[in-house]
Amino acid sequence: MTPFTTLAGIAAPLPLVNVDTDMIIPKQYLKTIERTGLGRGLFDEMRYREDGAENPDFVLNRPAYRKAEILVAGDNFGCGSSREHAPWALLDFGIRCVIAPSFADIFYNNCFKNGILPIALPQDQVDLLMDDAERGANATLTVDLEAQTIQGPDGGTIPFEIDPWRRHCLLNGLDDIGLTLEKADRIDAFEKEAAQARPWV
Amino acid sequence: MTGPNAPKTLYDKIWDAHLAHEAEDGTALLYIDRHLVHEVTSPQAFEGLRMAGRSVRRPDQTIAVPDHNVPTTPGREDAGRVPEDSRAQLAALDRNAREFGVHYYPVTDVRQGIVHIVGPEQGWTLPGMTVVCGDSHTATHGAFGALAHGIGTSEVEHVLATQTLIQKKSRNMKVEITGRLRPGVTAKDVTLTVIGRTGTAGGTGYVIEYCGEAIEALSMEGRMTVCNMAIEGGARAGLIAPDEKTFEYCKGRPHAPKGAQWDAAVAWWRTLKSDPGARWDKVVTIRGEDIAPVVTWGTSPEDVLPIDAAVPSPDQFEGGKVGAARRSLDYMGLTPGTPLKDIAIDTVFIGSCTNGRIEDLRAAAEILRGRRVKDGLRAMVVPGSGLVRAQAEEEGLAAVFRDAGFEWRLAGCSMCLAMNPDQLAPGERCAATSNRNFEGRQGRGGRTHLMSPAMAAAAAVTGRLTDVRELSRSPEPAE
């Protein structure tokens, strides 16, 4: 996994609540057996018209936001299905950070497995960043995971909270499976005990 | 009170029984008893194992079944008749299941079906277990008092390789449904009403335990419907304490314990209930008598109203929900103030992991017996598994559906998520027993109204959203 340290990039505003994973990447793109190449389908139904042409009004199609690396969105971002295709699509498009008042649990978790930083902030602070994002390419945000801050285009700084372990893994690009396998003896021991306690499993 | 003798919730007890390791910051390795796998969220996980030279730690506890992509029409065993874009995932599951030696129910097996219906049916899902699947509706298995999480593909790979899941403990939420449900009100109405009350993010960060007289009175099928939609309320898992009904359902299933092991299992299962005085971080109480047959009007499962209500106006909402309601109404093609019962539909879909079990088909058939689907309407019923289908045929339900004008399909996820040929066309309006009414969920531009199987059957007869009580044959008992 690519480590996440600092990111200075254009932030795209998506002021919708309950952005669900069907919206982020609809089902026709889920048929792949690869992790890559899903950026084309990101926000498909909002991004493209029925004939397949780009919808020029959608934020990521507007010239200022075509290279956005940060998304600022409404409450309960990523609700719905467990599809990891949602963070894969964001990443493939180039988005490595999503800022919202809250996230759905499974999506939130899936982000960390893919080097994407989801940041939950109080609504009033998201509103400020949404205003910044509305200013387009002239308004980059700088996200510093080490310092746990977001710096706005006018120099103001917003601190954010994040689980220390998840921060550590993201900063170092650590692979979960490798880390867990270091505890294989604990799993072996547990498995033996469980086989005694609940032999019917 | 804390410490080992402190009162515990059911969630606390299952958690404690599966804790393989806990770091100082509370990050835990939760041991997983059963891992269910389907073709959409697993190919990248198996590929990851292969690339790293890793194997599946417990193939004996891993169960694979294709469901999302499979067509539900005859002839699907022939790969040539499966749409080309679906073949790669189905072929990958087939290859991975055989190569890694996991339990496998291909489409040629009568036991094939939707993964969340197959698990309980085969006795893989048992009380007190931890169950995971790369699918958010894994919450379904919580109906047995099993801690069942939906997980992402990276986590699928992690469980395949280590049989554990990295987790931080969620908070405890109790949803109590007191009293009795009124005639015509089903488990689906209960679970949708709860989501309407708490919102789609109300359960975020929690594991929900559903309890109360109305929950205890539900069949196992009904309890699965309730837990299935815990995720639509934001909770990663929903639970119901196991009881005699649960044990009765599990007994004799192919993978349930037998003999002395059965007795030992039941003895432990009986301890699986929240202790009096257990600490709840959030409590929601709803009177069973206050729940009506409901339908959704918008594009979020929280957009739910009793069938005798009218389409709401965006100005009835607050904050970000004002814009969301406006967008929903526009997408759904609805005008505020329209009685829900005046909304005409084009299609009826009965099926899914929410409502594709035998009891659901019985409830729908009960309404349809001797009646016909309204002219011009498309109606299909998709049993949740090959065994549900066989049982429905044996009970004569299939004939009722066919005589009424329903298509009688083969088992799969079908139109719940439209990854297979069963899809809505743009603007097509569907009465559906599935779990999500998101934009495009059942097909681009498709309009979904969620409801119970009996309500969907009633809508099929009248051609509009309908109060099932108006078609009900059993007289309502006096108060």
Interface residues (C-beta under 8 A of the other chain):
Chain A: P15 L16 V17 N18 D20 D22 M23 P26 K27 Q28 L30 K31 T32 I33 E34 R35 E45 E50 G74 D75 N76 C79 G80 S81 S82 R83 E84 P87 S102 F103 A104 D105 I106 N109 N110 K113 N114 D163 P164 W165 D176 I177 T180 L181 K183 A184 R186 I187 F190 E191 A194 A197 R198 P199 W200 V201
Chain B: A17 H18 L19 A20 H21 A23 D25 T27 L29 Y31 D33 V40 T41 P43 Q44 E47 A52 R54 Q61 H68 N69 D85 S86 A88 Q89 A92 L126 G128 M129 G134 D135 S136 T138 G150 I151 G152 T153 S154 E155 E157 H158 A161 T162 Q163 T164 I166 K168 T200 A201 T204 G205 I231 G234 R236 P257 Q261 W262 A264 A265 W268 S300 G319 G320 K321 G323 A324 R327 L417 A418 M419 P426 R436 F438 E439 G440 R441 R444 G445
